[in-house]
Amino acid sequence: MNKKTRTIIIACAVVAVLIVGMLLIWKFCSPTATKGTKTVEVLITHIDGTEKKVTLKTKAETLWDAMEEKKLVEGTDSAYGKWITAVDGETADESKGQYWMFTKDGEWVDTACDGTYIADGEHYEFYVLVY
């Protein structure tokens, strides 16, 4: 076996090991649903600035399902998950650049509401972002 062939085989083996390692990290580090009853606090800030605190006691696994159980959220399907169109009966006017957003403890959440798994004691904030 010549040196070039050996180098290619070693490179392929290293790439395969890296791919397997990345898949294992993703499997063990990706968020999962918490089973059972949990209590989640949600702060809703309406367009006029008024706030409403809601305590959700639920067996739902995602934020969307917990909010939908209480009829607090409406939306449509998108390529990235549920697109929130209304919260607590208030619809954001997209023609005015208004969009519903949510955070967890004031930090950006990088999943859609229906892909955000919830756990007991968490806090979320919903507000209208204006572009």
N, C-alpha and C positions, 0 to 999 in steps of 0.2 A: 504494500500500500504506500503510495507516495505521500509526501508531506502535505500537498494541497487537499487531497481527499481526506486525510486524517483531520486537518483543520476544519473542513466543512462538517464532518461527522461530530466533532467536538462542539462546534458552534450550534448545530441543530440540537444536540443533547442539552446544552446550556439553555437555549431558548425554550425547550420543552419543560425543563425543570422550573424555569421562571414562570411559565404559563400555569403550570400546576400549582406553584406557590401562590400566585396571584388569585387563582380560583379558590384555594383554601382560605386565604385571608378574606376574600369577599364573602364566602359562605359563613364564616364564623364571626365576622364583624358587621354584617349587614343587619339593619333593624328587623326585629321580629315582633309579632303581636304578643301582648301580655294577656293571658287568659284570666277569666274571672271578672268579678265586679271591681270597678275602679271609679274613683272620683276625680274629675278634671275640672279646673276652674277656667272659665272663658270670660274675657273682658271684651265687650263689643262697643266700639266707639262709632257712633252714627255720624253722618255727614255734617249735621249741625253742631257736633262736638259733645252731645250728650252721651253718657256712658251707661252701660247696663252690664252688671256682673251676673253670670249664670254659672251655677254649679251643676255639672252633669254627672249623675251617678248611673253608670252604664256597664253593660257587658260587651259593648261594641269594641271592635279591635282598632278601628281607624277613627280619626277625628271627624271625617265626613259622616260616617255612620252614626256616631254619637250625636252630632249636631242635627242630622236629619231625623233621628228618633224624636227629637223635641221640636221638629218643624222650624229650626233656626237657620237653615241654609237651603239655597236653591242653586242649581247650576246646570251646565250642559257638559256632555262628554267632549274631550279634546284629545289630541294625539299624546298629550302629556298627563292626562288624568282629568279630574273634574275641574271645570272652569267655573269659579264662584260668580254668580250673577246677583245674588241677593243674600243678605244676612239679616235675621230678625225682622223680616218683612220689608227691608229697605233695599231697593234695587239701585245699583251703581249705574250712572248714565254714561255709557261708553262714548257717546257722541260729544260729551263734555270732558273726555279724558279721565273719567272716574273708573277705578277698578278696585275690587275688594282684595285685600291682602291679609295675610296672617303671619304672626311670629310666635315663637315659643320662648317665653321669658325674655322678650325683647330682642331675640336673635333671629336672623333669617332662617327659614326652613327651606331646604332644597328639594322637597317633594311636594306633590299636589296634596290637597286636603284628603283625598281618598287613598293616598299612599303614605299618609303620616300615621304611624302606629302610636297609640297612646298608652300611657302607664299611669298608675295611681299617683296622685299628687301633682301632676303636671299643670302648667299654666299657659294659656294661649291668649293672644290678643288679635282681634279682627278690627280692621279699619279700612277706610276708603283712601286709596292713593290717587292723587290727581296729577296727571301729566300735563 
